[in-house]
Amino acid sequence: MASVPETGKVYPLLGRPQDSLALGGPHNGYSVAFATYLGATYDASTTNLSYLIPQPPTSDKVAGPLEIVISFLSPITPTSTLRQSIPASYLNVQVKGESNVDIYLDLNGQWASGDRGSEIVWGLGTWELGSSGKGLKTWRITKETEALFSEVRDQAEWGTLHFTAPSDVRHEAGTSAILRQRFARTGTLQNEIDEDFRGIMEEEPVFAFAKSFVLNSTKPSSKVGSDSVLFTIAHTQDPVVQFASARGLTYMRPLWASWFPSVGKLLSFHYMDYQNAAKLAGEYAARIVEDAQKSGSEDYADIVSLAARQIIGATSFSGIPDDPILFIKEISSNGNFQTIDIMFPASPFFLYTNPRWLAYMLEPTIEHTLSGQYPNKYAMHDLGAHFPNATGHPDGNDEKMPVEECGNILMMGLALVQSLTYDDETSAGSPWSSLGGGDFDPNPSSSAFPLNQLDTRDDIIGLDDSWGGSTKGAKQARKWVERSYRLWRQWTGYLVEYALEPSHQLSTDDFAGPLRLQTNLALKGIVGIRAMADIAKVMGNEADVKYFKNISDVYVSKWEELGMSRDGSHAKLAYYWYGSWTTLYNLFNDALLCFHLDGTSLSPSRSSTSAEPKALSLDYDGQEQQPLDPDKKHNDHHHSDKSKNNSTGFVPRRIYERQSDWYHAVRQRYGLPLDSRHLYTKTDWEFFATAVASTRVRNEIWESYALWVNETSTDRPLTDLHDTEGDGGFLGAYFMARPVIGGHFAFLALGRACGGKAVEGLAFLDKDDGKGKVHFEVKAKDGQDEL
C-alpha cells in the first residue's frame, strides 16, 4: 500500500489490502483510493509493476503525479552457480514525485505452510553491516512443528521464511486488519511484535515493514524527488531433501551452506550483492532477447523471457563444491522427484543457460543407479514418487516408461558431452561457457565438474570457471562418461531390443494413455541408440561406435517405412493407425545432436577407423543381439531404392520437410495440437517440433502461442497443456508451474548447437517455403487411398 500524508488517502497496490480497510471515506482519518496501474514490464529475471497517483495542486504550484514502481528480481545468473543456489529474491520499491509518500508491505504465514490451519511462530532479528553503521532487520517465520520432507499443496512444510529490510524502516507484527488500518491512518508502524503465536488464518498474523519517503520541498526551484528501498525474501531449508545416494539414505544439505556458515551470513551477502546480481541477471536477460530475435519472430523473446524463472524455480541446489547436485521437482502434475521425462523437455534451457546445471541434474539418477539400488535394465522414471523424498524404487515399480526414459537420458548425455567440446565462445553451446579459468581437476574422486575454483571478474566474486572447451572439455567429457559408461551401454542395449517396435506402453505424454508401436516414441529410442555411438567415441571404443551406428542406421530406415503415412505426407501416431498423425517432436534431437549434418559440408569432423567391431554380447532376456546390415533393402518400402548410406542426415531431410508442412496444415488458433486424438497441445513439444520446422511455420505457430498467452485469462502460472481451440483453457489435468517449459528454449539451444551450425543445416526447409512445393506420393493399398 501507499499512503500520501498530504491528502490523507491510502492506495492499495498489490494483493487485496483494501479488504482490511473501510472503503469510501474519509473514515478514521483516511480514505481509500486506487492508483492508476500503468502495466508491467518483464525480462527473464525481473518484473516491474508501475503505478501513477495523481496529486492535487497546492496553493503555490501544481504538483506532478507520484510514480511508484515495484520491482521483483529473482536473478538467473548463468555465470554464478553460487548465486543461483541462494533461495532468495529481491523486492525494490522506487518512488518519484513531488509529494511525500509512505510505503507499506506485509507477508503472512501462508509462505511457511500450504496448510492454512498450521500454527506458526515468528521473530525479528537485526545485525550490523560491517563498520558502515547501517544494518538489516529480518522477520523469521516458520511452522511451530515442522514436518520434515513433507508437502501440502505442493508447498514445503519445513524451512524458514526470511523477510529482510534495511534497519531504518519501521516494523510490526500483528493482526492484518489492525496493522493495515493503523498504517492507513498514520503512515507508519510501531516497531512492536505481537508474540501471541497462532494459526496462519487465526486473527491473521502478518509481518510488516513501512518506509517513509520525503520527496517534496518548500523551495520553488526544487526538482522532482526520487528514492527507493530494497527488501529481500528468502526461504531456507537445511536439509533440503532426502536422497538414496550411493552411501545410503542421506539428508542433503543446501549447496549454499558450503560457502556461507550461517543463514545470517547468507542473507547479508544476498542483500549487499543486489547490484552484482542485478548486473549478471540483466546481462543474461539481454542476451536471450538478442538471440531470440534471430528467429525472426516478434514474439519469441517474450516467450522465453516469460518462461525462464518458472524453470529454475522448480530446482534446488545441493551437495558440496566437490560434487554439486541439482534436484528438480515435477510440480503440479504429481510431484515426482527427478523425473527423467521432466528433465528432458527442460534440458534446452539448461544447455543454453548453463550446461553444468544439466550435469548436476543428471547426477542423482546416475549415482543412484550405479549404486545398484534400481533393479531394472532400463532407465528409471524418477527417483521418488513425491518430492522431496528421493528414496528410489528398489522394487522396480516406478512408472514404467522404458523406451521413453532410456532415449531421453541418452540424448541428454550426448548433448552434455557435446556442450563440452568447442574451440571458442562463438562455437560454445552456451554463450557463457568459455568465461572463467580453464584448469582441469584430475582428482578421480571429485566430480568432473566441481566448483572449487570460483573466479573474480570485473570485481564480482563467486563466478564459475569455464565449462569445457579445448583440452579441458575433452578431459571432462572422458572423466564424466568413463564413470558411468556401463550404464549408457546398458540403457542402449535395452533400446536395441525394444525401440524399433515399442510394446504397449506409456510415453512421456502419459495423460494420453499407453499405446503400442508409437511412431514418435520409436524415433526417440532410435536417436538414443545413435547418440550412444557418439558417447562411445568419448571412450575411444570404436567397436561400440560401429555397432550402435550400424543398428541405428538400419532402424531409422525401417522406422520411416513403418511410421510415415502411405502418401509420405506425415508421421502416423502409431505404425498401425492409418489416418492418424502426430507431432514428431523427437525429431528435434536429431538436429540438436548434429545428426542432421551427416553427409553435409557442415558435419563436425568425425574420427574414422578401419578396425572391425569386436564381438559384442548385449545379453537381455537371454538373447544375444546380432549386428544388422545397414544396406539391407526393404522391398515393400516406397523409398527402398535409396540406400541410407547415400542420404543426407541420419533422419532423412524429407521427414523434416513433410512434418513442417503438416504442422502448417493442422495448426489451430492457439497452437499445434499434440496429435490427431485431441485438440490439446503440449507446449514443450510444440517448441521442440517448431524449432526444426521452416521459419514460416515456426513463427506462425509461435504467433498462435503468443495469442494464447495474451487472450486467455488465468491466475495460474504458465501451463504446458492446454486446448488449442475454444477458450484455450486448462484440461482436467491442471499442469502448471512445471519446469518442462524449458522446451520453449529449444530454438535457442539449437542456435548454439554443432558449433553454431545446427540451424544453418536446416536451411533447406526455407527453400521455396510457402509456395506449396511438396507433392506427396500417394500409394493405393487394398483399393483405397489414405487420407
C-alpha positions, 0 to 999 in steps of 0.5 A: 500500500501507499499512503500520501500524508498530504491528502490523507488517502491510502492506495492499495497496490498489490494483493487485496489490502483494501479488504482490511480497510473501510472503503469510501471515506474519509473514515478514521482519518483516511480514505481509500483510493486506487492508483492508476496501474500503468502495466508491467514490464518483464525480462527473464529475471525481473518484473516491474509493476508501475503505478501513477497517483495523481496529486492535487495542486497546492496553493503555490504550484501544481504538483506532478503525479507520484510514480511508484514502481515495484520491482521483483528480481529473482536473478538467473545468473548463468555465470554464478552457480553460487548465486543461483543456489541462494533461495532468495529474491529481491523486492525494490520499491522506487518512488518519484514525485513531488509529494511525500509518500509512505510505503507499506508491505506485509507477508503472512504465514501462508509462505511457511505452510500450504496448510492454512490451519498450521500454527506458526511462530515468528521473530525479528532479528537485526545485525550490523553491516560491517563498520558502515553503521547501517544494518538489516532487520529480518522477520523469521517465520516458520511452522511451530512443528515442522514436518520434515520432507513433507508437502501440502499443496505442493508447498514445503512444510519445513524451512524458514521464511526470511523477510529482510529490510534495511534497519531504518524502516519501521516494523510490526507484527500483528493482526492484518486488519489492525496493522493495515488500518493503523498504517492507513491512518498514520503512515507508519508502524510501531516497531512492536511484535505481537508474540501471541503465536497462532494459526496462519488464518487465526486473527491473521498474523502478518509481518510488516515493514513501512518506509517513509519517503520525503520527496517534496520541498518548500523551495520553488526551484526544487526538482522532482524527488526520487528514492527507493528501498530494497527488501529481500525474501528468502526461504531456507531449508537445511536439509533440503531433501532426502536422497538414496545416494550411493552411501545410503539414505542421506539428508542433503544439505543446501549447496549454499551452506558450503560457502556461507556458515550461517543463514545470517551470513547468507542473507547479508551477502544476498542483500549487499550483492543486489547490484552484482546480481542485478548486473549478471541477471540483466546481462543474461536477460539481454542476451536471450532477447538478442538471440531470440530475435534471430528467429525472426519472430516478434514474439519469441523473446517474450516467450522465453523471457516469460518462461525462464524463472518458472524453470529454475524455480522448480530446482534446488541446489545441493551437495558440496563444491566437490560434487554439486547436485541439482534436484528438480521437482515435477510440480503440479502434475504429481510431484515426482522427484527427478523425473527423467521425462521432466528433465528432458523437455527442460534440458534446452534451457539448461544447455543454453543457460548453463550446461553444468546445471544439466550435469548436476541434474543428471547426477542423482539418477546416475549415482543412484543407479550405479549404486545398484539400488534400481533393479531394472535394465532400463532407465528409471522414471524418477527417483521418488514418487513425491518430492522431496523424498528421493528414496528410489524404487528398489522394487522396480515399480516406478512408472514404467516408461522404458523406451521413453526414459532410456532415449531421453537420458541418452540424448541428454548425455550426448548433448552434455558431452557435446556442450563440452567440446568447442574451440571458442565462445562463438562455437560454445553451446552456451554463450557463457561457457568459455568465461572463467579459468580453464584448469582441469581437476584430475582428482578421480574422486571429485566430480568432473565438474566441481566448483572449487575454483570460483573466479573474480571478474570485473570485481564480482566474486563467486563466478564459475570457471569455464565449462569445457572447451579445448583440452579441458572439455575433452578431459571432462567429457572422458572423466564424466562418461568413463564413470558411468559408461556401463550404464549408457551401454546398458540403457542402449542395449535395452533400446536395441531390443525394444525401440524399433517396435515399442510394446504397449506402453506409456510415453512421456505424454502419459495423460494420453494413455499407453499405446503400442508401436508409437511412431514418435516414441520409436524415433526417440529410442532410435536417436538414443541408440545413435547418440550412444555411438557418439558417447562411445567415441568419448571412450575411444571404443570404436567397436561400440561406435560401429555397432550402435551406428550400424543398428541405428542406421538400419532402424531409422530406415525401417522406422520411416517405412513403418511410421510415415503415412502411405502418401509420405505426407506425415508421421502416423501416431502409431505404425498401425493407425492409418489416418492418424498423425502426430507431432514428431517432436523427437525429431528435434534431437536429431538436429540438436545432436548434429545428426542432421549434418551427416553427409553435409559440408557442415558435419563436425569432423568425425574420427574414422577407423578401419578396425572391425567391431569386436564381438559384442554380447548385449545379453537381455532376456537371454538373447544375444543381439546380432549386428544388422546390415545397414544396406539391407533393402526393404522391398515393400518400402516406397523409398527402398531404392535409396540406400541410407548410406547415400542420404543426407542426415541420419533422419532423412531431410524429407521427414523434416520437410513433410512434418513442417508442412503438416504442422502448417496444415493442422495448426489451430488458433492457439497452437499445434495440437499434440496429435490427431486424438485431441485438440490439446497441445503440449507446449514443450513439444510444440517448441521442440517440433517448431524449432526444426520446422521452416521459419514460416511455420515456426513463427506462425505457430509461435504467433498462435502461442503468443495469442494464447498467452495474451487472450486467455485469462488465468491466475495460474502460472504458465501451463504446458497443456492446454486446448488449442481451440475454444477458450484455450483453457486448462484440461482436467489435468491442471499442469502448471508451474512445471519446469518442462517449459524449458522446451520453449528454449529449444530454438535457442539451444539449437542456435548454439548447437554443432558449433553454431551450425545446427540451424544453418543445416536446416536451411533447406526447409526455407527453400521455396517455403510457402509456395506449396512445393511438396507433392506427396506420393500417394500409394493405393493399398487394398483399393483405397487411398489414405487420407 
